[in-house]
Amino acid sequence: MAEVIIGIVAPDNDQRTILQMQVDSTAVAKEVRAFSSFPVSAADVIVRRMQELNVDVILVDIPQQDLSSAVHAIELLHSEIPAAAIIVIGDASQPQAIIAAMRAGAREFLERPTTTTNLLEALMRLTSSRRGPKGPSANGKIYTFVNAKGGSGATTVAVNTALGLQRMSGGVALVDLALLGHAALHLNVKPTFTFGDAVHNSRRLDSDLLDGYMTHCVGDLSLLAGAPQALSEETPTDAIARVFDVLITRYRHVIVDASSRLDRTLRAVCDLSQTVLLVGLLDVPSLWSVPKVRDYLLDSSATADIGLVLNRFRKLPGFSDAEIESATQTKIICKIPDQYATVVAAIDRGMPVVDKNHSEIARAFTNLARMLTQAEVEDKRKPRIGSLFGLA
């Protein structure tokens, strides 16, 4: 049944005509209006016309030769018509274009040339979510934990921080992106599905399907478990982004354990993250590695905040906070005390140490979780480009 009003923004005449024909073929639009240029300001006639039409969905075609104008238009339309869902059509071989569009406010990405079937599926997902939005928040934040050096404990920090956040505010998902996922062992669960299943079905992924892939753990924490083998380097960036799109519309906080992976998948996720936390030890190899990993990530993303978590921390002479931050070029966010034997025993039993409510290490993880939520409050006071798929 035709029920949505759709606006099309496509400077290329042929592409505009194709999109109009495909929208007509879906038979879900009761009205379609096409525009031949990108809006440039809030007073632009295109913006006013779409507001008058009360459009439900806006299709924006991104030409290869004018990315900046397209991204500005997406950001403007998202700001001035926040109730409209934006679908972008572009070249999937340009991951930075995809990321830029998502950060500007797009909800879906379709590869050019798209098909009527793909367009219909995207429209159905969006109209379904408009009828019955699921989950506690549409403004979820992504926090990614990465080892500065192998064996620094990113998984332990991610798992316990996720549990601390879950107890503090609820609505937390833990995503295991490690090359060999160990988060399930820490939580003493046996997942049926993994992050790889979500990626492989990203085009039809919605909140209901995502719930089926999640493993429910102690304290109502939801785990999207690690794949039994590494994701292929050919995994499209937009497929990974679609999974996180659904995650952040379903959960208030998404904690990512990237462990020691350093590849295109990690870069894509860090591009979408609110904060990236490098987990290191207070030793020369770790401190040497921190700026190397930081530079690798910043080469891809200059928008995420990057901080340092010192794990297994013991006060040592000659290692002041100022000296560490100067050497690593990274601000220390948190220090997790050195209670290695306690942590190993907890992992063996599948009982995370944050459950030890009165221990020093449990308080450290709780404080880290609290700092992340405080950072969210402060971030709301600052102007910021919209994050992935239309989030503020």
C-alpha positions as CSV (number, residue, x, y, z in Angstrom):
1,M,0.0,0.0,0.0
2,A,1.4,3.4,-1.0
3,E,1.9,5.3,2.2
4,V,5.2,7.3,2.3
5,I,6.2,10.6,0.7
6,I,9.6,10.4,-0.9
7,G,12.0,13.2,-2.0
8,I,14.8,12.5,-4.5
9,V,18.0,14.6,-4.7
10,A,20.1,13.7,-7.7
11,P,22.1,16.2,-9.8
12,D,22.6,13.6,-12.6
13,N,19.6,13.6,-14.9
14,D,19.9,9.9,-15.8
15,Q,20.3,8.8,-12.2
16,R,17.4,10.9,-11.1
17,T,15.2,9.4,-13.8
18,I,16.3,5.8,-12.8
19,L,15.6,6.5,-9.1
20,Q,12.1,7.9,-9.9
21,M,11.3,4.8,-11.9
22,Q,12.5,2.5,-9.2
23,V,10.5,4.3,-6.5
24,D,7.4,4.1,-8.7
25,S,8.1,0.3,-9.1
26,T,8.1,-0.3,-5.3
27,A,4.5,0.9,-5.1
28,V,5.1,2.2,-1.5
29,A,5.1,5.9,-2.2
30,K,2.0,8.0,-2.4
31,E,3.9,11.0,-3.6
32,V,7.4,11.5,-5.1
33,R,9.2,14.7,-5.8
34,A,12.7,14.9,-7.5
35,F,15.2,17.8,-7.2
36,S,18.1,18.4,-9.6
37,S,20.6,20.1,-7.2
38,F,21.9,19.9,-3.6
39,P,20.4,22.3,-1.1
40,V,23.0,24.7,0.3
41,S,21.3,26.4,3.2
42,A,18.3,26.1,5.5
43,A,16.5,28.8,3.4
44,D,17.0,26.8,0.2
45,V,13.8,26.3,-1.8
46,I,14.5,22.5,-1.8
47,V,14.5,22.3,2.0
48,R,11.4,24.4,2.2
49,R,9.6,22.3,-0.4
50,M,10.5,19.1,1.4
51,Q,9.3,20.5,4.7
52,E,6.0,21.5,3.1
53,L,5.6,18.0,1.6
54,N,6.4,16.5,5.0
55,V,8.6,13.9,3.3
56,D,9.1,10.6,5.1
57,V,12.2,9.4,3.1
58,I,14.9,11.3,1.2
59,L,17.0,9.6,-1.4
60,V,20.3,11.3,-2.1
61,D,22.6,10.3,-4.9
62,I,26.3,10.9,-4.2
63,P,28.3,11.7,-7.4
64,Q,31.9,10.7,-7.3
65,Q,33.1,14.2,-8.3
66,D,31.2,16.2,-5.7
67,L,31.3,14.4,-2.4
68,S,31.6,17.6,-0.3
69,S,28.4,19.1,-1.7
70,A,26.5,15.9,-1.2
71,V,27.6,15.4,2.4
72,H,26.8,19.1,3.2
73,A,23.3,18.5,1.7
74,I,22.8,15.3,3.8
75,E,23.8,17.1,7.0
76,L,21.5,20.0,6.2
77,L,18.5,17.8,5.4
78,H,19.1,15.8,8.5
79,S,19.2,18.9,10.6
80,E,16.2,20.7,9.0
81,I,14.0,17.7,8.5
82,P,15.0,15.3,11.3
83,A,11.9,13.1,11.0
84,A,12.8,12.1,7.5
85,A,15.0,9.0,6.9
86,I,17.8,9.6,4.5
87,I,19.0,6.9,2.1
88,V,22.2,7.5,0.2
89,I,23.1,5.9,-3.1
90,G,26.8,5.8,-4.0
91,D,29.9,3.9,-5.0
92,A,30.7,1.1,-2.4
93,S,34.4,1.3,-3.5
94,Q,34.6,4.6,-1.7
95,P,34.4,3.8,2.0
96,Q,35.3,7.3,3.2
97,A,32.3,8.6,1.2
98,I,30.1,6.1,2.9
99,I,31.4,7.0,6.4
100,A,31.1,10.8,5.6
101,A,27.5,10.3,4.5
102,M,26.6,8.2,7.6
103,R,28.1,10.7,9.9
104,A,26.2,13.5,8.2
105,G,22.9,11.7,9.0
106,A,22.2,9.0,6.5
107,R,20.2,6.0,7.7
108,E,20.9,3.5,4.8
109,F,23.5,3.1,2.1
110,L,22.7,1.5,-1.2
111,E,25.3,0.6,-3.8
112,R,25.0,2.1,-7.2
113,P,23.6,0.8,-9.4
114,T,20.9,-0.2,-7.0
115,T,17.9,-2.3,-7.8
116,T,14.2,-2.0,-7.2
117,T,14.3,-4.9,-4.8
118,N,17.1,-3.4,-2.7
119,L,15.3,-0.1,-2.6
120,L,12.1,-1.7,-1.6
121,E,13.8,-3.6,1.2
122,A,15.4,-0.4,2.5
123,L,12.1,1.4,2.4
124,M,10.3,-1.4,4.2
125,R,13.0,-1.4,7.0
126,L,12.6,2.3,7.5
127,T,8.8,2.4,7.4
128,S,8.7,-0.5,9.8
129,S,11.0,1.3,12.3
130,R,8.8,4.4,12.0
131,R,5.7,2.4,13.0
132,G,7.3,0.7,16.0
133,P,10.7,1.9,17.1
134,K,12.4,-0.7,19.3
135,G,15.0,-0.3,22.0
136,P,15.6,2.2,24.7
137,S,17.4,4.9,22.7
138,A,18.1,6.1,19.2
139,N,21.3,7.9,20.3
140,G,23.5,5.0,21.2
141,K,27.3,5.6,21.5
142,I,30.1,3.3,20.4
143,Y,33.2,2.7,22.6
144,T,36.0,0.6,21.1
145,F,38.8,-1.0,23.1
146,V,42.0,-2.0,21.3
147,N,45.2,-3.5,22.6
148,A,48.2,-1.3,22.2
149,K,50.3,-4.4,22.4
150,G,49.1,-8.1,22.2
151,G,48.1,-9.4,25.6
152,S,47.4,-6.1,27.3
153,G,44.0,-7.1,28.4
154,A,41.5,-5.3,26.1
155,T,39.0,-8.1,26.3
156,T,39.1,-8.1,30.1
157,V,38.7,-4.3,30.2
158,A,35.9,-4.3,27.6
159,V,33.9,-7.1,29.2
160,N,34.0,-5.6,32.7
161,T,33.4,-2.0,31.5
162,A,30.3,-3.3,29.6
163,L,29.0,-5.0,32.7
164,G,29.6,-1.9,34.8
165,L,27.7,0.2,32.3
166,Q,24.9,-2.3,32.1
167,R,24.4,-2.2,35.9
168,M,24.7,1.6,35.9
169,S,22.3,2.5,33.1
170,G,21.2,-0.6,31.1
171,G,20.9,-1.0,27.4
172,V,24.4,-2.2,26.8
173,A,25.7,-4.4,23.9
174,L,29.2,-6.0,23.9
175,V,30.5,-6.7,20.4
176,D,33.5,-9.1,20.1
177,L,35.6,-8.2,17.1
178,A,38.7,-10.1,18.2
179,L,40.3,-12.3,15.6
180,L,39.5,-15.2,18.0
181,G,36.7,-14.1,20.2
182,H,37.2,-14.7,23.9
183,A,34.5,-12.5,25.4
184,A,32.1,-15.5,25.6
185,L,34.6,-17.3,27.8
186,H,34.8,-14.4,30.2
187,L,31.0,-14.4,30.5
188,N,30.6,-18.2,30.6
189,V,28.2,-18.4,27.7
190,K,28.1,-20.5,24.5
191,P,26.9,-18.3,21.6
192,T,24.9,-19.7,18.7
193,F,25.5,-16.8,16.4
194,T,28.3,-14.3,15.9
195,F,29.1,-10.9,14.5
196,G,29.9,-12.6,11.2
197,D,26.3,-13.8,10.9
198,A,25.0,-10.2,11.4
199,V,27.4,-8.9,8.8
200,H,26.5,-11.6,6.2
201,N,22.8,-10.7,6.7
202,S,23.3,-6.9,7.1
203,R,21.0,-6.0,4.2
204,R,18.0,-7.5,5.9
205,L,19.1,-6.8,9.5
206,D,16.7,-5.1,11.8
207,S,16.1,-5.1,15.6
208,D,14.2,-8.3,15.6
209,L,16.9,-10.2,13.6
210,L,19.7,-8.6,15.7
211,D,18.0,-9.8,18.9
212,G,18.1,-13.3,17.5
213,Y,21.9,-13.1,17.0
214,M,22.6,-11.7,20.5
215,T,23.6,-13.9,23.4
216,H,22.0,-12.8,26.7
217,C,24.5,-12.9,29.6
218,V,24.6,-12.2,33.3
219,G,23.0,-8.9,34.3
220,D,21.0,-8.7,31.1
221,L,24.2,-7.8,29.1
222,S,23.8,-8.6,25.4
223,L,26.8,-10.1,23.6
224,L,27.3,-10.2,19.8
225,A,30.0,-12.9,19.9
226,G,33.2,-13.1,18.1
227,A,33.5,-15.0,14.8
228,P,35.2,-18.4,14.9
229,Q,37.5,-17.1,12.2
230,A,38.6,-13.6,11.1
231,L,36.3,-11.6,8.9
232,S,37.5,-11.4,5.3
233,E,39.4,-8.3,4.3
234,E,36.8,-8.2,1.5
235,T,34.0,-7.5,4.0
236,P,32.3,-4.3,2.7
237,T,32.6,-1.3,5.0
238,D,28.9,-0.5,4.5
239,A,27.9,-4.0,5.7
240,I,29.9,-3.4,8.9
241,A,28.3,0.0,9.3
242,R,24.8,-1.4,8.8
243,V,25.3,-3.8,11.7
244,F,26.4,-0.9,13.9
245,D,23.5,1.2,12.7
246,V,21.0,-1.3,14.1
247,L,23.1,-1.8,17.2
248,I,23.0,1.9,18.1
249,T,19.3,2.2,17.4
250,R,18.7,-0.8,19.7
251,Y,21.2,-0.1,22.6
252,R,22.3,3.0,24.5
253,H,25.9,1.9,24.7
254,V,27.9,-0.4,22.4
255,I,31.2,-1.6,23.8
256,V,33.5,-3.1,21.2
257,D,36.3,-5.5,22.0
258,A,38.7,-5.2,19.1
259,S,41.5,-7.0,21.0
260,S,44.7,-6.9,18.9
261,R,43.2,-6.6,15.4
262,L,44.6,-3.8,13.2
263,D,42.9,-3.9,9.8
264,R,40.3,-2.3,7.7
265,T,37.5,-3.7,9.9
266,L,38.9,-2.0,12.9
267,R,39.4,1.3,11.1
268,A,35.8,1.2,9.9
269,V,34.5,0.6,13.5
270,C,36.8,3.3,15.0
271,D,35.5,5.7,12.4
272,L,32.0,5.1,13.8
273,S,33.1,5.2,17.5
274,Q,32.5,8.0,20.0
275,T,35.7,7.1,21.8
276,V,38.6,4.6,21.1
277,L,40.4,3.4,24.2
278,L,43.9,1.9,23.8
279,V,44.7,-0.6,26.5
280,G,48.4,-0.8,27.4
281,L,50.7,-1.8,30.2
282,L,53.2,0.2,32.1
283,D,56.2,-1.2,30.2
284,V,58.4,0.1,27.5
285,P,57.0,-2.1,24.6
286,S,53.4,-1.0,25.4
287,L,54.3,2.6,25.7
288,W,56.3,2.4,22.5
289,S,53.3,0.8,20.7
290,V,50.6,3.3,21.9
291,P,51.5,6.2,19.6
292,K,52.0,3.7,16.7
293,V,48.5,2.3,17.0
294,R,47.1,5.8,17.7
295,D,48.7,7.2,14.5
296,Y,47.4,4.2,12.5
297,L,43.8,4.9,13.7
298,L,44.0,8.6,13.3
299,D,45.2,8.1,9.7
300,S,41.7,6.8,9.1
301,S,39.6,8.8,11.6
302,A,40.2,12.2,13.0
303,T,36.8,12.4,14.7
304,A,36.9,9.8,17.5
305,D,38.5,10.7,20.8
306,I,41.4,8.4,21.6
307,G,42.4,7.7,25.2
308,L,44.8,5.4,27.1
309,V,43.8,2.8,29.7
310,L,46.7,1.5,31.8
311,N,45.9,-2.0,32.7
312,R,47.6,-4.1,35.5
313,F,48.9,-0.7,36.8
314,R,51.6,-0.5,39.5
315,K,53.2,2.8,40.4
316,L,56.8,2.7,39.2
317,P,59.5,5.3,39.7
318,G,60.3,7.3,36.5
319,F,56.9,6.8,35.0
320,S,54.8,9.9,35.9
321,D,51.5,10.5,34.3
322,A,52.9,13.6,32.5
323,E,55.8,11.6,31.2
324,I,53.6,8.7,30.0
325,E,51.2,11.1,28.2
326,S,54.1,13.0,26.6
327,A,55.7,9.8,25.4
328,T,52.4,8.3,24.0
329,Q,50.8,11.5,22.9
330,T,47.6,10.1,24.5
331,K,45.7,11.2,27.5
332,I,45.4,8.6,30.4
333,I,41.7,7.9,31.0
334,C,41.9,5.2,33.6
335,K,44.3,3.0,35.6
336,I,43.2,-0.6,36.3
337,P,45.1,-2.0,39.3
338,D,47.4,-5.0,39.0
339,Q,45.4,-7.9,40.3
340,Y,46.4,-10.4,37.7
341,A,45.8,-13.6,39.7
342,T,42.3,-12.4,40.6
343,V,41.5,-11.6,36.9
344,V,42.8,-15.0,35.7
345,A,40.8,-16.9,38.3
346,A,37.7,-14.9,37.3
347,I,38.2,-15.7,33.7
348,D,38.6,-19.4,34.5
349,R,35.3,-19.4,36.4
350,G,33.5,-17.2,33.9
351,M,32.7,-14.7,36.6
352,P,34.0,-11.2,35.7
353,V,35.8,-9.3,38.4
354,V,33.4,-6.3,38.3
355,D,31.0,-8.6,40.2
356,K,33.4,-8.4,43.2
357,N,31.7,-5.2,44.3
358,H,34.0,-4.3,47.1
359,S,37.3,-5.0,45.4
360,E,39.7,-2.3,44.2
361,I,39.6,-3.6,40.6
362,A,35.8,-3.7,40.5
363,R,35.7,-0.1,41.6
364,A,38.2,0.8,38.8
365,F,36.0,-0.7,36.1
366,T,32.9,0.9,37.6
367,N,34.7,4.3,37.6
368,L,35.7,3.8,33.9
369,A,32.0,3.1,33.0
370,R,31.0,6.2,34.9
371,M,33.5,8.3,33.1
372,L,32.1,7.2,29.7
373,T,28.6,8.2,30.7
374,Q,29.9,11.5,32.1
375,A,31.7,12.1,28.8
376,E,28.4,11.6,27.0
377,V,26.7,14.3,29.1
378,E,29.6,16.7,28.3
379,D,29.5,15.8,24.6
380,K,25.8,16.8,24.4
381,R,26.9,20.4,25.2
382,K,29.3,20.6,22.3
383,P,28.4,21.0,18.6
384,R,29.2,17.8,16.7
385,I,28.6,16.4,13.3
386,G,25.9,13.7,13.3
387,S,27.3,10.3,13.8
388,L,26.6,7.1,12.0
389,F,23.3,6.7,10.2
390,G,21.6,9.8,11.5
391,L,22.5,9.9,15.2
392,A,23.2,13.1,16.9
